[in-house]
Amino acid sequence: MYQNPKTIPTETKEHLAKRIQKKKDELKKIYNSPRDIFTTEKLKKWGAVQVVKLFLGIPVVPGR
């Protein structure tokens, strides 16, 4: 890529297009099956973080 600087813009465009498409696919997946997001492992981690925040005096509810 660095040996041929003229190809940098097209390569970055392709990379950015791939990232955008990946995010679109992830959003479609979340929209089609929202229950798959909340796994027990993620909920356990979230709960542990909330308990630690409670002990440290940080508000548990975000935005307060």
Buried (B, 14 or more C-beta within 10 A) or exposed (E): EEEEEEEEEEEEEEEEEEEEEEEEEEEEEEEEEEEEEEEEEEEEEEEEEEEEBEEEEEEEEEEE
